[in-house]
Amino acid sequence: MMKNPRQAWREAIEAYSKELRLPMIRGHLEEHVQEASQQDTCYEEFLAKLLEKECDARREASRHNRIRLAEFTHKKYLEDLSTDYLPEDAQKKLKLLKTLDFIREGRNLILAGNPGTGKTHMATGLGLKACLEGYKVWFTSVPLLVNRIKECRAEQTLRAFQNRFEKYDLVIADEMGYISFDKEGSELLFTHLSLRAGRKSTIITTNLSFE
């Protein structure tokens, strides 16, 4: 029995979509065919809508992937931040920080204050916003970062780690000063932060005074 020509074309589209890894087109083809038929949509609009759905899905998947790879300990968004409890200086600068211009310009940010003043929440919120806007972000605590550097050096994988560390658009180093470390740790931390200086952004949160 001979196939209906339209059915044959649909099967071909599904096959091509599978080969080209276009799951949204394959999954929503029938829905868009019926919609186009009802609305008498032109071929160009029909194709554009199919491709738009695929692009939207890929962008969303990329956003989720960037957030996953950032290794946030908690997902704390800026929208959930209680600004009334922030120090006055932080309240004034938050609007500017939300533009993420400091990342585009490769500038660093130090959030200093007592425990419970919203430093980690603000840093995480800025990091999540950066992920959503297409930046590569990595979140870590300062003690974990120092230990990671030492481990990579012992395993002779330090250069590979440095290459990754330099390429992040934003590194968030949380909790500087909560746990002390030795002179070697201090030197390793300084050396690695220097790799990013003037080119990529770093946020440091600390309970130490700026001095």
MODA-V119075 format. One record per backbone hydrogen bond with DSSP energy under -0.5 kcal/mol. CO is the residue of the C=O (numbers start at 1). NH is the residue of the N-H. If there is no record, write none. Layout:
((CO:NH) (CO:NH))
This chain:
((4:8) (5:9) (6:10) (7:11) (8:12) (9:13) (10:14) (11:15) (12:16) (13:17) (14:18) (15:19) (16:20) (17:22) (18:21) (22:26) (23:27) (24:28) (25:29) (28:32) (29:33) (30:34) (31:35) (32:36) (33:37) (34:38) (35:39) (36:40) (36:41) (42:46) (43:47) (44:48) (45:49) (46:50) (47:51) (48:52) (49:53) (50:54) (51:55) (52:56) (53:57) (54:58) (55:59) (56:60) (57:61) (58:62) (59:63) (60:64) (61:65) (62:66) (63:67) (64:68) (65:69) (66:70) (67:71) (67:72) (68:71) (70:139) (74:76) (75:77) (77:80) (78:81) (81:83) (82:85) (83:86) (87:91) (88:92) (89:93) (90:94) (91:95) (93:97) (94:98) (96:99) (96:101) (97:100) (100:103) (100:104) (101:105) (102:107) (103:106) (109:111) (109:204) (110:112) (111:206) (114:117) (118:122) (119:123) (120:124) (121:125) (122:126) (123:127) (124:128) (125:129) (126:130) (127:131) (128:132) (129:133) (130:135) (131:134) (135:137) (136:169) (136:170) (138:172) (140:174) (141:145) (142:146) (143:147) (144:148) (145:149) (146:150) (147:151) (148:152) (149:153) (150:154) (151:155) (152:157) (152:158) (153:156) (157:161) (158:162) (159:163) (160:164) (161:165) (162:166) (163:167) (164:167) (164:168) (169:201) (170:138) (171:173) (171:203) (172:140) (172:174) (173:205) (174:142) (175:178) (175:179) (176:207) (176:208) (179:177) (182:186) (183:187) (184:188) (185:189) (186:190) (187:191) (188:192) (189:193) (190:194) (191:195) (193:196) (193:197) (196:199) (196:200) (201:171) (202:109) (203:173) (204:111) (205:176) (206:113))
